[in-house]
Amino acid sequence: MPLPAALARADADLAAGRVPMARRRLRSLVSNHPTDLTARHRLAAVYRLHGEPAEAGRWNYLDESLTTDELLAFERRFHTPARRLSVLRWPDPAHNPPPTPLARRRLAALHRQATGTPPTWPDHPDDAATTGPPRPPRPMPPQLQRRPPQPQFAPHRPEMPMRVAAFRLALFVACGAALIVLVFR
């Protein structure tokens, strides 16, 4: 299926509320077209809608819509630059530059952090020579922010002292023994 038709089907799935299907379809698209930034951006939007900033940051890393929160969540989840470079699933980042200047600068900086060497992109030597980490992205607008679900904790029950537990066990055994004596009399 051509990429535009597959993106349209993913959009139709989202509009119909079939989010898991849309997410699977978009993951498949990114897998089959790893250098297409549009599919990555749409996949990140799905993860953003469901409050998964680490995955949104992963798939939006090469896009200008990456927010600081998503970047930090992505970096917390994948601790090392080498791991982050690996999970981006960009084919041959040392020799295959992304199509946009921002994406090239971010990928080049991550490649340098992960490997210690700049990528070799003869058509884009300035972007490949990027030094330092990428500039921080702009914060997410308040209307797009989603509060993470609050964890539901069971009420705290203090630990039972050992002597109380031993007393209860002895009482249980004594009652059980008395019941057995009464039954078999």
C-alpha positions in Angstrom: 0.0 0.0 0.0 1.4 3.4 -0.9 2.5 5.7 2.0 -0.2 8.4 1.6 -3.0 5.8 1.5 -1.6 4.1 4.6 -1.4 7.4 6.4 -5.0 8.2 5.4 -6.2 4.8 6.8 -4.3 5.5 10.0 -6.1 8.9 10.2 -9.4 7.2 9.6 -8.7 4.7 12.4 -8.0 7.5 14.7 -11.1 9.4 13.7 -13.2 6.3 14.3 -11.6 5.8 17.8 -9.6 2.7 16.8 -6.4 3.9 18.5 -4.7 0.5 18.9 -5.2 -0.2 15.2 -3.9 3.2 14.2 -0.9 2.8 16.4 -0.1 -0.6 14.9 -0.6 0.8 11.4 1.7 3.7 12.1 4.4 1.5 13.7 4.3 -0.7 10.6 4.6 2.4 8.4 7.6 3.7 10.4 9.1 0.2 10.2 8.6 0.0 6.4 9.5 3.7 5.8 12.0 4.6 8.5 13.1 7.8 6.8 9.6 9.3 6.5 9.3 12.0 9.1 5.5 12.4 8.5 4.8 8.8 9.7 7.1 9.4 12.7 5.3 12.6 13.6 1.8 11.0 13.4 3.0 8.1 15.5 4.3 10.5 18.1 1.0 12.4 18.1 -0.8 9.1 19.0 1.5 8.5 21.9 1.2 12.1 23.0 -2.6 11.7 23.1 -2.3 8.8 25.4 0.1 10.3 27.8 3.3 8.4 26.8 5.9 11.2 26.6 8.9 8.9 26.3 7.5 7.2 23.1 6.3 10.6 21.8 9.8 11.9 22.3 11.3 8.9 20.6 9.3 9.2 17.4 9.3 13.1 17.5 13.0 13.4 18.2 13.8 14.5 14.6 10.7 16.8 14.4 10.3 20.5 15.4 7.2 19.6 17.5 9.4 17.8 20.1 8.7 19.3 23.5 11.1 19.5 26.5 8.9 17.1 28.5 9.0 14.5 25.7 12.8 14.9 25.3 13.4 14.5 29.0 11.1 11.5 29.2 12.8 9.9 26.2 16.3 10.5 27.7 15.1 9.1 31.1 13.8 6.0 29.5 16.8 5.4 27.2 19.7 6.4 29.4 22.6 6.3 27.0 23.1 8.2 23.7 23.9 4.9 22.0 20.6 3.4 23.1 18.7 6.4 22.0 20.3 6.3 18.6 19.5 2.6 18.3 15.8 3.0 19.3 15.3 5.9 16.8 15.5 3.1 14.1 17.0 5.5 11.6 18.7 3.4 8.9 22.5 3.9 8.8 22.7 7.2 10.6 26.4 7.6 9.8 25.7 7.8 6.1 22.0 8.5 5.6 21.0 12.0 6.6 17.4 13.0 7.4 15.6 15.3 4.9 15.3 18.5 7.1 18.1 20.6 8.5 16.7 20.4 12.1 16.5 16.6 11.9 20.0 16.4 10.5 21.4 18.5 13.3 19.7 16.5 16.0 20.7 13.2 14.5 24.3 14.3 13.9 24.5 15.5 17.6 23.1 12.2 18.9 25.4 10.3 16.6 28.4 12.2 17.8 27.4 11.6 21.5 26.8 7.9 20.9 29.9 7.1 18.8 32.3 10.0 19.4 32.5 10.7 15.6 30.4 12.9 13.3 28.4 11.3 10.6 29.7 11.4 7.0 27.1 13.2 5.0 28.9 14.7 1.9 25.8 16.6 0.8 25.3 18.2 4.3 28.8 18.8 5.9 27.6 21.7 8.0 24.8 19.7 9.6 27.1 16.7 10.1 29.6 18.8 11.9 27.1 19.9 14.5 28.8 19.9 17.9 27.1 19.7 21.3 23.7 18.5 22.2 20.7 19.7 20.2 19.1 23.0 21.4 16.2 22.4 23.8 12.8 22.2 22.1 10.0 24.6 22.9 7.6 23.7 25.8 4.3 22.1 24.9 1.3 24.5 24.8 -0.9 24.1 27.9 -4.0 23.1 25.8 -2.0 20.1 24.5 -0.6 19.0 27.9 -2.2 16.0 29.4 -2.1 15.3 33.1 -0.6 11.8 33.8 -3.0 9.5 35.6 -2.6 9.7 39.4 -1.6 6.3 40.9 -4.1 4.7 43.1 -2.5 3.5 46.3 -4.1 1.1 48.8 -4.4 2.7 52.3 -1.3 2.1 54.4 -1.7 -0.7 56.8 1.0 -0.7 59.5 3.0 -3.9 59.9 1.7 -6.2 62.5 4.2 -6.8 65.4 5.6 -10.3 65.6 4.2 -11.0 69.1 0.7 -10.1 67.9 1.1 -12.4 64.9 2.4 -15.2 67.1 -0.5 -14.7 69.5 -3.1 -14.9 66.7 -1.5 -18.0 65.3 -1.5 -19.7 68.7 -5.1 -18.8 69.2 -6.0 -20.1 65.7 -4.3 -23.4 66.4 -5.9 -23.7 69.9 -9.4 -23.1 68.5 -8.7 -25.6 65.7 -7.6 -28.2 68.2 -10.7 -27.6 70.4 -12.9 -27.9 67.3 -11.3 -31.2 66.3 -11.8 -32.6 69.9 -15.4 -31.6 69.9 -16.1 -33.1 66.5 -14.5 -36.5 67.1 -15.9 -37.0 70.6 
